C-alpha cells in the first residue's frame, strides 16, 4: 500500500501495478504543453504532486484532441460514460 501513495519518485510500472491491484488500467496521454491549463481548471492536491479534473473536463480535452464531428463524438461520449459507470464499481482505496 505504501507504494501506491503518490510519491515524488513513483515509477510508471509501480503505478500500473497499484492500479492493477484495484482492477484498473492506466492510460497515459501526451498532450501539448499548456493544453490542459488553457482549456479547463484542475485541482492541485495538498502534496502538490498531482492534479485532478472533472470527468466532463476530460471529455472536453478528448473532443479537442480528436477533433471529432458531433455525431461521432456523442457516440464516443456515451461509450466513455458507460465504461466509467462500470469502472466506478470498485472498492474504496
PyMOL commands that set and color helices and strands:
alter all, ss='L'
color gray80, all
select helices_A, chain A and resi 2-4+12-21+35-39+55-66+70-87
alter helices_A, ss='H'
color red, helices_A
select strands_A, chain A and resi 43-44+51-52
alter strands_A, ss='S'
color yellow, strands_A
deselect
rebuild
show_as cartoon
